[in-house]
Structures are given as C-alpha cells and as structure tokens.
C-alpha cells in the first residue's frame, strides 16, 4: 500500500510536475533538481584531489594560494552550460544550492582544503539586485551545509560597476578589475584560512583582484574554489 507521504507526493507531482533541470526527466528524487543520469554526465575535473592542477597553475605568480580547484569542466552547448544558465539567469536557486553541496562534499572529502570560512565573490549591488541573488553566495550556502564552516559575505565588497569581461583579453580584464574590491571588515577574516568561491574561472582576473584585496587583512591564507573552469 502507498504511504500518506507517497500519495501526497504523487498528487503534488500531478499538479506541479517535478522534473530534472538538466534533461526534463521526471524520474528523480523529490529533493533533487537533477536526475541521476545528469549527475553522472557532469564532467568532473577531480582537481580537488591534485596539487598543481591547472587552476592552481593559472594563478602561479599572480596570487599566493594554498590550494585551488574547479568542480566541473565548462564547454559551450553542453549540459554544464545549460545548468549554469538555469542557475545564473533563470532564478533556479535550488539548483545552485545543490551544486554547492556537491562542491562542498568533494572538497571536504579531498582532505586538501582545511579552511575556516567561505567568502563568496561579491557582485556589484545593482547587478545582484537585478539578478535576485549572488550566485557565489548561493553556492556557498550549499557548500556550508557539507563543510560546516561559516560564510563571511560582508568582509569584502564590490561598490564599483565593472564593464563586462567577456570580450576582453587577459591584460584588459586585469586593468578592468583594478581597485574594484574594498576590504570592508578586515577583522572578520584576520588569522583565517579563507576559501574564495565563484561560479566559473576563465582568465582568473576577477578572482585575482578579489583575492589580493582579501590578503591585505592580517595573517590571512587563501584558497579558492569555483563550480566550473573553461580550462581543459
């Protein structure tokens, strides 16, 4: 016989279908935004397991990091591009939290990242208001559930608007980000090993600028993690 919970879930699914964000399948756990087929298809990098991985190497000579990782590879016209679009531009906050949980689980299990707190890369306030949330903060919410460490989202701010980075070269991106972050609460992060979090790393100019500002606080050590990397 069906339980009361199963009957309730069946009725809710009839009127409010719960489908996979990745492929549209309705064969998935009621608490998940993704079916197991899509989860298995997500292109993991496993960078969290390996020192001197491509993300860490990309910051050599630019930002003194303890460690760095990106969870998945990002390519155009791929499942990850679709998921990123749903998360960043279609308001799918639940998907972002689930992706954050996946990140947090993998980072915690790697044994390489002994961090004290999560710091989401801040958005320019008007952009965050327009989008409805900061995607890095949403990822941190999921990560914090697994890693059991606090989120420090007031320590650094981004008061100045920056031009889009999409069509800029590496030097132009770096100049575009110069002086755009302000360390607003250095006492909140002093003597801590921070994990700076964002959704994607390409040239790393934005993360570099933010990371260097965080390192101005007393005795701060820094690692970083992103959901995706465009590097193969």
Buried (B, 14 or more C-beta within 10 A) or exposed (E): EEEEEEEEBEEEEEEEEBBBBBBEEEEBEEEBBBBEEBBEBBBEBEBBEBEEBBBBEBBEEBBEBBBBBBBBBBEEEBBBEBBBEBBBEEEBBBBBBBBBBBBBBBBBEBEBBEBBBBBBBBBBEEEBEEEEBBBBBBBBBBBBEBBEBBBBBEBBBBEEEBEEBEEBEEEBBBEBBEEBBEBEEBEBBEEBBBBBBBBBBBBBBBBBBBBBBBBEBEEBBBBBBBBBBEBE
